[in-house]
């Protein structure tokens, strides 16, 4: 098992997704380094279309690997503004760069979004132990 990373500019959902929140109340969403490592080689990612709205914890898609198919859970309430189309032709970005090129969605965060379920890196790492 390689050394897992927990970037400080990211908040983590207990269901192994992450959110990087920008100052303009938009965010980028993906799966954690831990999640991609547990899945193994990602073969396919099924993501929603722009305009789809989700509550925190809602299932927003699936990721398939040689080992399993796993549900993806929205870390914070919002509406999808962009989908990482590059994952359609090269889903391996999820494995090689889960916090970079492997991002999944850009969202507009709902004004009343609850952030209390989100964890910082140390708290998420502690949950994994």
Number of C-alpha atoms within 10 A of each C-alpha: 6 7 7 11 13 19 15 10 11 19 23 27 23 16 15 19 23 30 26 18 19 12 6 8 12 18 21 23 27 27 26 28 23 19 17 20 17 13 18 15 19 23 20 19 21 15 19 15 14 14 13 13 19 20 18 18 17 15 13 21 15 15 20 18 18 11 12 13 15 14 15 21 24 26 29 30 21 24 20 24 18 17 19 15 12 14 21 14 11 14 22 22 19 28 21 16 14 24 24 12 17 22 23 26 24 22 26 22 24 16 9 8 12 14 13 8 13 20 17 16 18 12 13 17 15 8 10 9 5
